[in-house]
């Protein structure tokens, strides 16, 4: 019976980590897009918008950089897993900016 419990807890932990990874990916993508929408207003406005979007998507903005018109962000999602002693942090990076038209016919 103990083996069944361990297997169930492990399955729940793996599922939780996969959900957190998807949440971090989505939050990073949305935060980068939100920042890119405000990049014309400057770095502070772009990273501020990215932070708001990341929090609303269930994450935390860990890093934000602006280079030209491209915004690159790192978003972290914290989760508590039953078999882990400490909280786990799952991070994801994304970047957004204008599409270059070179080579497009």
C-alpha positions as CSV (number, residue, x, y, z in Angstrom):
1,X,0.0,0.0,0.0
2,X,2.9,2.3,0.8
3,X,4.2,1.9,-2.8
4,X,0.9,3.0,-4.2
5,X,1.0,6.2,-2.1
6,X,4.5,7.0,-3.2
7,X,3.6,6.4,-6.8
8,X,0.6,8.7,-6.4
9,X,2.6,11.4,-4.8
10,X,5.2,11.2,-7.4
11,X,2.6,11.4,-10.2
12,X,1.1,14.5,-8.6
13,X,4.5,16.1,-8.2
14,X,5.3,15.5,-11.9
15,X,1.9,16.8,-13.0
16,X,2.3,19.9,-10.8
17,X,5.7,20.7,-12.3
18,X,4.4,20.2,-15.8
19,X,1.5,22.6,-15.1
20,X,3.9,25.1,-13.6
21,X,6.2,24.9,-16.6
22,X,3.3,25.6,-19.0
23,X,2.2,28.5,-16.8
24,X,5.7,30.0,-16.7
25,X,6.0,29.6,-20.5
26,X,2.6,31.3,-21.1
27,X,3.3,34.0,-18.5
28,X,6.7,34.8,-20.1
29,X,5.3,34.9,-23.6
30,X,2.5,37.2,-22.5
31,X,4.8,39.4,-20.5
32,X,7.2,39.8,-23.4
33,X,4.3,40.8,-25.7
34,X,3.0,43.2,-23.1
35,X,6.4,44.8,-22.7
36,X,6.9,45.0,-26.5
37,X,3.6,46.9,-26.8
38,X,5.0,49.6,-24.6
39,X,8.6,49.7,-25.7
40,X,8.2,53.0,-27.5
41,X,7.6,54.6,-24.1
42,X,11.0,53.5,-22.8
43,X,12.5,50.7,-20.8
44,X,10.6,51.5,-17.5
45,X,7.2,51.5,-19.2
46,X,8.0,48.3,-21.1
47,X,9.3,46.4,-18.1
48,X,6.5,47.8,-15.9
49,X,3.9,46.4,-18.4
50,X,5.7,43.1,-18.5
51,X,5.7,42.8,-14.7
52,X,1.9,43.5,-14.5
53,X,1.2,40.9,-17.2
54,X,3.5,38.3,-15.5
55,X,1.8,38.7,-12.1
56,X,-1.7,38.5,-13.6
57,X,-0.6,35.3,-15.4
58,X,0.5,33.7,-12.2
59,X,4.2,34.4,-12.3
60,X,6.8,36.8,-11.1
61,X,9.0,38.9,-13.4
62,X,12.6,37.9,-12.6
63,X,14.4,39.8,-15.3
64,X,13.6,42.3,-18.0
65,X,15.8,43.7,-20.7
66,X,15.2,46.0,-23.6
67,X,17.5,46.2,-26.6
68,X,16.3,48.4,-29.3
69,X,12.7,47.5,-29.9
70,X,13.1,43.9,-28.5
71,X,12.0,43.0,-25.0
72,X,13.4,39.9,-23.3
73,X,11.9,38.7,-20.0
74,X,12.4,35.9,-17.5
75,X,9.3,34.8,-15.5
76,X,9.4,32.6,-12.4
77,X,6.5,30.5,-11.1
78,X,6.9,29.1,-7.5
79,X,5.1,25.9,-6.6
80,X,4.9,23.7,-3.5
81,X,5.2,20.0,-4.3
82,X,4.2,17.4,-1.7
83,X,7.4,15.4,-1.9
84,X,9.7,18.4,-2.0
85,X,11.0,19.9,1.2
86,X,11.2,23.5,-0.2
87,X,9.2,25.3,-2.9
88,X,10.3,24.7,-6.5
89,X,10.9,27.5,-8.9
90,X,10.2,27.1,-12.6
91,X,11.6,29.8,-14.9
92,X,10.9,30.6,-18.5
93,X,12.4,33.2,-20.9
94,X,10.7,34.9,-23.8
95,X,11.4,37.8,-26.1
96,X,9.2,39.9,-28.3
97,X,9.6,42.7,-30.8
98,X,9.0,43.7,-34.4
99,X,9.3,41.2,-37.2
100,X,12.1,42.1,-39.6
101,X,11.0,42.4,-43.2
102,X,14.3,41.4,-44.8
103,X,14.1,38.3,-46.9
104,X,10.3,38.4,-47.1
105,X,8.9,38.5,-50.5
